[in-house]
Amino acid sequence: MEIKQHPILEKTLQDDIYFYFNDKKMKAKKGQTVAGALMANGILEFGRSRKLNQARGLYCGVGRCMSCYVTINNQYHIISCTTLLEEGMKVYSNNSDPKVGRDVIEN
């Protein structure tokens, strides 16, 4: 869902940008959140819960529930509903716990 016209917001979300989700190139609008861009591209499942293996995705939309975690540019567990999308951003499903130890320290 996208607001095309609004008397107060004027023209927003006009410019196209591109990002990658699980290595697949996708189009979004400049100014969208990562979660908004994923949903606009038909992606509703952002990952799986580790304990019950259930789908995770957008729930509260304000960063409180932490259900929309994704990995962005090699940073684990980023809340996608409050993170603005940037050109060329690499977003991955969050299907497990982050790696601990050397991999995290070196990045």
C-alpha positions as CSV (number, residue, x, y, z in Angstrom):
1,M,0.0,0.0,0.0
2,E,1.3,3.4,-1.0
3,I,0.0,6.9,-0.5
4,K,0.0,8.5,-4.0
5,Q,-1.5,11.9,-3.0
6,H,-1.9,13.6,0.3
7,P,-2.7,17.3,1.1
8,I,0.0,17.6,3.8
9,L,2.7,15.1,2.8
10,E,2.8,16.5,-0.8
11,K,4.8,14.3,-3.2
12,T,6.7,11.7,-1.3
13,L,8.3,8.4,-2.3
14,Q,8.8,9.4,-5.9
15,D,12.3,8.3,-6.7
16,D,13.1,4.7,-7.4
17,I,16.1,3.0,-5.7
18,Y,17.3,-0.6,-5.8
19,F,18.3,-3.0,-3.1
20,Y,19.0,-6.7,-2.7
21,F,17.0,-9.2,-0.6
22,N,18.6,-12.6,-0.3
23,D,20.8,-11.6,-3.4
24,K,17.7,-10.8,-5.5
25,K,17.6,-7.2,-6.9
26,M,14.4,-5.4,-6.0
27,K,13.0,-1.9,-6.6
28,A,11.8,0.4,-3.9
29,K,11.0,4.1,-3.3
30,K,13.5,6.4,-1.7
31,G,12.3,7.1,1.9
32,Q,10.7,3.7,2.5
33,T,11.7,1.6,5.5
34,V,13.3,-1.8,4.8
35,A,10.1,-3.5,6.0
36,G,7.9,-1.3,3.8
37,A,10.1,-2.0,0.7
38,L,10.0,-5.8,1.4
39,M,6.2,-5.7,1.7
40,A,5.8,-3.6,-1.4
41,N,7.8,-6.3,-3.3
42,G,5.4,-9.1,-1.9
43,I,7.8,-10.3,0.8
44,L,5.9,-11.0,4.0
45,E,8.2,-13.5,5.7
46,F,11.5,-11.8,6.8
47,G,12.8,-14.9,8.5
48,R,12.0,-17.8,10.8
49,S,11.9,-18.1,14.5
50,R,14.7,-20.3,15.8
51,K,12.7,-22.1,18.5
52,L,9.4,-22.8,16.8
53,N,10.5,-22.4,13.2
54,Q,7.6,-20.0,12.5
55,A,7.5,-17.2,10.0
56,R,8.6,-13.8,11.2
57,G,7.8,-10.4,9.6
58,L,6.2,-7.0,10.2
59,Y,4.0,-7.0,13.3
60,C,3.9,-3.7,15.3
61,G,5.6,-1.5,12.7
62,V,7.3,0.7,15.4
63,G,10.3,-1.4,16.5
64,R,8.8,-2.6,19.7
65,C,8.0,-6.3,19.0
66,M,11.3,-7.1,17.3
67,S,9.6,-9.6,15.0
68,C,11.0,-8.0,11.8
69,Y,14.7,-8.6,12.4
70,V,16.8,-8.9,9.2
71,T,20.5,-8.8,8.4
72,I,21.6,-5.6,6.6
73,N,25.0,-5.2,5.1
74,N,26.5,-7.9,7.4
75,Q,25.0,-6.4,10.6
76,Y,22.8,-9.0,12.3
77,H,19.4,-8.4,14.0
78,I,18.5,-5.0,12.5
79,I,14.9,-3.9,13.1
80,S,13.6,-3.4,9.5
81,C,10.4,-1.4,10.3
82,T,12.4,1.6,11.6
83,T,15.4,1.4,9.3
84,L,15.3,3.5,6.2
85,L,16.3,1.8,3.0
86,E,19.4,3.0,1.1
87,E,20.5,2.5,-2.4
88,G,22.3,-0.9,-2.9
89,M,21.6,-2.1,0.6
90,K,22.0,-5.9,1.0
91,V,19.2,-7.4,3.1
92,Y,19.0,-11.0,4.2
93,S,16.5,-13.1,6.0
94,N,17.2,-13.7,9.6
95,N,16.9,-17.4,10.1
96,S,19.3,-18.0,12.9
97,D,21.2,-16.4,15.8
98,P,24.1,-14.1,14.8
99,K,27.5,-15.6,14.7
100,V,29.5,-14.8,17.8
101,G,33.2,-14.5,18.3
102,R,35.7,-13.7,15.6
103,D,33.2,-13.0,12.7
104,V,31.3,-10.3,14.6
105,I,34.4,-8.8,16.1
106,E,36.3,-8.5,12.8
107,N,33.3,-6.9,11.0
